[in-house]
Amino acid sequence: MEAASTPLSSRETAPPSAPTNIPGPAPKGERMRIGFLGPFGTFTEQAVRQIAPAGAELVPMTSAPHALAALRRGEVDRAVAPIENSIEGGVNATLDSLAHGDPLVIVAEMVVPVVFQLVVRPGTRPEDVHKIGTHPHAWAQCRNWVEQTFPGAIHVPTTSTAAGAQLLANGDANFDAALCSAVSVDTYEVEPLFRDVADNPGAVTRFVLVAPPGNLPAPTGADKTTIQVALPVNESGALLTLLEQFAVRGVDLSRIESRPSGDALGDYTFSIDIVGHVVEERVQAALVGLHRYSPEVRFMGSYPRVDGRRSVVLPGTRDEDFQKGRAWVADLLHGGDGVHIDSSTPAPSWPLLG
Ligand SMILES: O=C(O)C(=O)C[C@]1(C(=O)O)C=C[C@@H](O)C=C1
């Protein structure tokens, strides 16, 4: 990777037209400081601009883990990081940084359409392009196009797509072209040689807004809850038992990915997006069951779905179904249905008959 210091030096504020509120605890200073994968011109910056309140200070960092670390140290009030790409899948650096270290919570998600521009320094001709600098996820999304357009071209990884464009513009690059966003084309002195390239048109990347633990966003009926859970035993059926905790309570999952625990080869944890909010009874019941089975579970926030798709609540799994069930058991224990638990009566000894 091309190295750069953290945080990157330039800072910018969100325009007055930006949203005015942002979920999570109040900022420490007068202005909300939002750390993100920089420099300016990344797709992550586009995600930040969807949610940054007016006057917020945008603080570019060299990686998503650096942005989350700065949040843990209190150097920024929020961090925005890519978490899932529709082509490449989960963003491991973000998933792992959220799962380890002091707890943080996701308070919002944003989606950004991802399409790339192949840029060069002014004067570079297509036949001069042999090495292309970009973020590994961007490369993965353009691999076929590159192979067809520049057969044999080599990928040079950069810390972000915008970092590639910036290095090229500064004359510091050890590559001839960069794959970056359209915003980077306007931000840096580079020329697009090919516009809007990608192997899969329609690709999107999902980003999360992360806050220190505090007030969670209220439920909307269209929410997600993110957790990370370790399998307690490595034996047949363990994953099935884990998944049953959701299935029997009518709780759907929108993402499940395995991540190595880091302890030993073959030891895995699971990063899971649950459909529903932690205030909902069926989600709580699933989490209780999950914790009973695997106490090594980390809660990473409940937040509104960006697509607004409402949770399907199956018959018997509504909040009032759980409340009625609990009330019935409580009634039983207090003499309802003629039941009486007498602690002075000794338990019958076995066998009861004969
Ligand atoms: O490099 C950027 O511009 C980023 O915002 C990072 C990132 C990623 O991590 O997936 C975001 C969207 C694209 O999929 C490519 C790269």
PDBQT file of the ligand as one rigid body, heavy atoms in Angstrom, charges set to zero:
ROOT
HETATM    1  O1  LIG A 401     -11.449   4.080  -1.939  1.00  0.00    +0.000 OA
HETATM    2  C1  LIG A 401     -12.560   4.625  -1.813  1.00  0.00    +0.000 C 
HETATM    3  O2  LIG A 401     -12.928   5.564  -2.514  1.00  0.00    +0.000 OA
HETATM    4  C2  LIG A 401     -13.460   4.120  -0.789  1.00  0.00    +0.000 C 
HETATM    5  O3  LIG A 401     -14.321   4.850  -0.341  1.00  0.00    +0.000 OA
HETATM    6  C3  LIG A 401     -13.332   2.691  -0.336  1.00  0.00    +0.000 C 
HETATM    7  C4  LIG A 401     -14.103   1.684  -1.171  1.00  0.00    +0.000 C 
HETATM    8  C5  LIG A 401     -14.188   0.290  -0.427  1.00  0.00    +0.000 C 
HETATM    9  O4  LIG A 401     -13.610   0.097   0.611  1.00  0.00    +0.000 OA
HETATM   10  O5  LIG A 401     -14.888  -0.574  -0.966  1.00  0.00    +0.000 OA
HETATM   11  C6  LIG A 401     -15.480   2.137  -1.345  1.00  0.00    +0.000 C 
HETATM   12  C7  LIG A 401     -16.183   1.939  -2.462  1.00  0.00    +0.000 C 
HETATM   13  C8  LIG A 401     -15.608   1.224  -3.626  1.00  0.00    +0.000 C 
HETATM   14  O6  LIG A 401     -16.146  -0.090  -3.551  1.00  0.00    +0.000 OA
HETATM   15  C9  LIG A 401     -14.136   1.150  -3.581  1.00  0.00    +0.000 C 
HETATM   16  C10 LIG A 401     -13.439   1.436  -2.456  1.00  0.00    +0.000 C 
ENDROOT
TORSDOF 0
